[in-house]
Amino acid sequence: MTREKFTFRNLYLASGNAGKLEEFYNFFSDLQLQLKPQPEGFKVNETGKTFLDNARLKATLVANLTGDWALADDSGLSVNALQGAPGVYSARYAKSDSERIKRLIQELKDCDQRQACFTAALCLAAPGSQVLIEVEGQCDGLITKAPRGIGGFGYDPVFEVLGTGLTFAEMSKEQKKKYSHRGKAFSLLLPKIRSLINTC
């Protein structure tokens, strides 16, 4: 891979989720990268069995499609009492965020065991299906009995971060960045991507 063939300052974000994209821009705010959205109309069938499988699939497809670096995230909620569900199917658990939350609360209605874990897998890929970096972050918590807070997206209103007493939806952006699974994954990714940029 050479500079002549690849403009390393471009970075495509392989996601159509507005909430995730906002967090991505926040995490990369101090890096000299030109962040670009994924190609319009891009869709992928997430067939992976793990979060990392799906992140790798999306990143390599977008990198090959654009001819530039691409970063993909696959994340989700795993609930102990539901044998790890919804897991990699978190976004497909129901048709909307509110319906997904409603289903989750209903399935845990009579359950006192409410331990859960959020996982975020990040993959940075280059054209030619070359995987450059892969990292994974996790955040432990509890599923609340009712939504709390007005911030965030997805399952944030019903996920209380262990030891904080707050759901993600009740946290400020800086608090969420500190505690979240995605924040932890990015803290692993950023030094690696800085090193990669410096050696390109």
JOMO-V531129 format. One record per residue. N is the residue number from 1. PHI is phi in degrees with one decimal (* if undefined). D_LAST is the distance of its C-alpha to the last C-alpha in whole Angstrom. Layout:
<<N | PHI | D_LAST> <N | PHI | D_LAST>>
This chain:
<<1 | * | 8> <2 | -125.4 | 8> <3 | -62.8 | 7> <4 | -61.5 | 11> <5 | -93.4 | 12> <6 | -148.5 | 10> <7 | -88.6 | 10> <8 | -72.1 | 7> <9 | -78.2 | 10> <10 | -81.6 | 13> <11 | -139.9 | 14> <12 | -86.9 | 17> <13 | -99.5 | 20> <14 | -82.7 | 22> <15 | -156.2 | 25> <16 | -109.4 | 28> <17 | -86.1 | 30> <18 | -60.5 | 30> <19 | -65.2 | 30> <20 | -64.6 | 27> <21 | -61.1 | 25> <22 | -61.5 | 27> <23 | -67.1 | 26> <24 | -57.9 | 22> <25 | -60.7 | 22> <26 | -65.0 | 24> <27 | -67.4 | 21> <28 | -95.4 | 18> <29 | -60.7 | 20> <30 | -102.8 | 19> <31 | -106.5 | 15> <32 | -85.7 | 14> <33 | -125.8 | 13> <34 | -91.1 | 16> <35 | -81.6 | 18> <36 | -131.2 | 20> <37 | -72.9 | 22> <38 | -63.0 | 23> <39 | -54.6 | 24> <40 | -60.1 | 28> <41 | 85.3 | 30> <42 | -67.3 | 28> <43 | -139.8 | 30> <44 | -140.2 | 29> <45 | -85.4 | 32> <46 | -78.3 | 31> <47 | -99.2 | 32> <48 | -66.2 | 30> <49 | -91.0 | 32> <50 | -130.9 | 30> <51 | -60.8 | 28> <52 | -66.4 | 25> <53 | -56.1 | 26> <54 | -70.7 | 26> <55 | -62.7 | 23> <56 | -64.1 | 21> <57 | -60.3 | 24> <58 | -67.8 | 23> <59 | -64.3 | 19> <60 | -68.7 | 19> <61 | -65.1 | 22> <62 | -68.9 | 20> <63 | -61.6 | 17> <64 | -68.2 | 19> <65 | -71.2 | 21> <66 | -96.2 | 19> <67 | 76.6 | 16> <68 | -135.5 | 13> <69 | -61.9 | 12> <70 | -139.3 | 15> <71 | -115.4 | 17> <72 | -124.2 | 20> <73 | -119.9 | 23> <74 | -130.5 | 26> <75 | -142.6 | 29> <76 | -178.3 | 32> <77 | -108.8 | 36> <78 | -118.7 | 37> <79 | -107.6 | 41> <80 | -56.0 | 43> <81 | -68.8 | 46> <82 | -105.3 | 45> <83 | 55.8 | 43> <84 | 91.1 | 40> <85 | -71.9 | 40> <86 | -75.9 | 39> <87 | 56.4 | 36> <88 | -66.5 | 33> <89 | -98.9 | 36> <90 | -54.3 | 36> <91 | -76.0 | 35> <92 | -109.6 | 38> <93 | -69.3 | 41> <94 | -164.2 | 43> <95 | -78.7 | 42> <96 | -144.1 | 41> <97 | -57.2 | 40> <98 | -64.1 | 44> <99 | -71.6 | 45> <100 | -64.8 | 43> <101 | -64.5 | 44> <102 | -59.2 | 47> <103 | -64.7 | 47> <104 | -62.2 | 45> <105 | -62.7 | 48> <106 | -64.3 | 51> <107 | -70.7 | 49> <108 | -104.0 | 49> <109 | -51.1 | 53> <110 | -104.9 | 55> <111 | -107.6 | 52> <112 | -88.4 | 52> <113 | -86.8 | 49> <114 | -119.1 | 46> <115 | -65.9 | 43> <116 | -151.4 | 40> <117 | -143.2 | 36> <118 | -95.4 | 33> <119 | -125.8 | 30> <120 | -128.8 | 26> <121 | -110.1 | 24> <122 | -120.2 | 20> <123 | -131.8 | 18> <124 | -107.1 | 14> <125 | -127.2 | 14> <126 | -116.4 | 12> <127 | -54.2 | 14> <128 | 89.5 | 16> <129 | 59.4 | 17> <130 | -88.9 | 14> <131 | -83.6 | 15> <132 | -95.2 | 12> <133 | -145.2 | 14> <134 | -137.0 | 18> <135 | -141.4 | 20> <136 | -145.1 | 24> <137 | -124.5 | 26> <138 | -134.5 | 30> <139 | -139.3 | 33> <140 | -89.9 | 36> <141 | -169.1 | 39> <142 | -130.3 | 42> <143 | -87.3 | 44> <144 | -74.9 | 46> <145 | -86.0 | 49> <146 | -154.6 | 49> <147 | -61.2 | 46> <148 | -139.5 | 45> <149 | 98.0 | 43> <150 | -121.7 | 42> <151 | -94.7 | 38> <152 | 71.5 | 35> <153 | -159.5 | 35> <154 | 61.3 | 36> <155 | -87.1 | 38> <156 | -50.7 | 37> <157 | -68.3 | 41> <158 | -117.1 | 42> <159 | -111.8 | 40> <160 | -91.6 | 41> <161 | -69.3 | 38> <162 | -54.8 | 40> <163 | 85.2 | 41> <164 | -108.8 | 41> <165 | 74.8 | 44> <166 | -121.6 | 41> <167 | -80.9 | 40> <168 | -58.6 | 37> <169 | -71.5 | 39> <170 | -95.8 | 40> <171 | -89.6 | 37> <172 | -73.4 | 36> <173 | -60.9 | 32> <174 | -68.8 | 31> <175 | -64.0 | 33> <176 | -64.2 | 32> <177 | -60.1 | 28> <178 | -72.7 | 29> <179 | -95.5 | 31> <180 | -71.6 | 30> <181 | -57.8 | 29> <182 | -69.5 | 26> <183 | -61.8 | 25> <184 | -67.8 | 25> <185 | -65.9 | 23> <186 | -67.5 | 20> <187 | -65.4 | 21> <188 | -82.3 | 19> <189 | -72.7 | 16> <190 | -57.7 | 15> <191 | -63.7 | 14> <192 | -68.9 | 12> <193 | -73.0 | 11> <194 | -60.5 | 10> <195 | -62.3 | 9> <196 | -65.3 | 6> <197 | -62.3 | 5> <198 | -68.1 | 6> <199 | -99.5 | 4> <200 | -76.9 | 0>>
